[in-house]
Amino acid sequence: METPRRSLLKAVIWNIIGLICMSLVGLVATGSVALGGAMALVNAAMGFALYLVYERIWARISWGRHHV
């Protein structure tokens, strides 16, 4: 089973990647660094919270796992 600490670290790293990507998309879409950055921060906060919940739910599901 995956620990909550591992899930948290995975979420942080994933959100850093997402923040960079969303910042670039926001900049291209709006032409504004400030607006693109704000969009990216909101997206990162929402994605972080949802990813943690999603990971913890899946950590409790044994389907598809092979226990040795």
One Martini backbone bead per residue (centre of mass of N, CA, C, O) as a GRO file, in nm:
protein
   68
    1MET     BB    1   0.099   0.034   0.018
    2GLU     BB    2   0.055   0.364   0.003
    3THR     BB    3   0.169   0.645   0.130
    4PRO     BB    4   0.088   0.965   0.205
    5ARG     BB    5   0.370   1.085   0.148
    6ARG     BB    6   0.396   0.980  -0.142
    7SER     BB    7   0.142   1.115  -0.252
    8LEU     BB    8   0.235   1.403  -0.192
    9LEU     BB    9   0.493   1.408  -0.366
   10LYS     BB   10   0.354   1.341  -0.632
   11ALA     BB   11   0.169   1.590  -0.633
   12VAL     BB   12   0.385   1.808  -0.633
   13ILE     BB   13   0.533   1.730  -0.892
   14TRP     BB   14   0.288   1.733  -1.080
   15ASN     BB   15   0.217   2.039  -1.022
   16ILE     BB   16   0.472   2.163  -1.135
   17ILE     BB   17   0.430   2.069  -1.419
   18GLY     BB   18   0.145   2.196  -1.453
   19LEU     BB   19   0.225   2.491  -1.396
   20ILE     BB   20   0.406   2.529  -1.636
   21CYS     BB   21   0.205   2.455  -1.858
   22MET     BB   22  -0.026   2.654  -1.777
   23SER     BB   23   0.137   2.912  -1.805
   24LEU     BB   24   0.184   2.886  -2.109
   25VAL     BB   25  -0.111   2.870  -2.193
   26GLY     BB   26  -0.202   3.137  -2.060
   27LEU     BB   27  -0.012   3.319  -2.220
   28VAL     BB   28  -0.110   3.244  -2.504
   29ALA     BB   29  -0.422   3.300  -2.455
   30THR     BB   30  -0.377   3.613  -2.323
   31GLY     BB   31  -0.081   3.769  -2.316
   32SER     BB   32  -0.057   3.731  -1.994
   33VAL     BB   33   0.126   3.674  -1.720
   34ALA     BB   34  -0.073   3.728  -1.487
   35LEU     BB   35  -0.319   3.567  -1.593
   36GLY     BB   36  -0.174   3.302  -1.653
   37GLY     BB   37  -0.071   3.262  -1.360
   38ALA     BB   38  -0.346   3.259  -1.220
   39MET     BB   39  -0.457   3.017  -1.369
   40ALA     BB   40  -0.235   2.820  -1.278
   41LEU     BB   41  -0.280   2.839  -0.970
   42VAL     BB   42  -0.570   2.740  -0.964
   43ASN     BB   43  -0.518   2.473  -1.107
   44ALA     BB   44  -0.308   2.363  -0.903
   45ALA     BB   45  -0.485   2.361  -0.649
   46MET     BB   46  -0.705   2.176  -0.757
   47GLY     BB   47  -0.524   1.942  -0.855
   48PHE     BB   48  -0.395   1.872  -0.586
   49ALA     BB   49  -0.647   1.795  -0.427
   50LEU     BB   50  -0.761   1.584  -0.627
   51TYR     BB   51  -0.514   1.397  -0.639
   52LEU     BB   52  -0.505   1.310  -0.345
   53VAL     BB   53  -0.780   1.181  -0.336
   54TYR     BB   54  -0.741   0.986  -0.570
   55GLU     BB   55  -0.495   0.830  -0.451
   56ARG     BB   56  -0.631   0.737  -0.184
   57ILE     BB   57  -0.849   0.573  -0.311
   58TRP     BB   58  -0.661   0.379  -0.478
   59ALA     BB   59  -0.503   0.269  -0.224
   60ARG     BB   60  -0.779   0.101  -0.132
   61ILE     BB   61  -0.761  -0.055  -0.399
   62SER     BB   62  -0.702  -0.398  -0.503
   63TRP     BB   63  -0.745  -0.389  -0.785
   64GLY     BB   64  -0.479  -0.518  -0.987
   65ARG     BB   65  -0.319  -0.650  -0.765
   66HIS     BB   66  -0.007  -0.803  -0.664
   67HIS     BB   67   0.054  -1.018  -0.404
   68VAL     BB   68   0.366  -1.149  -0.252
   0.00000   0.00000   0.00000
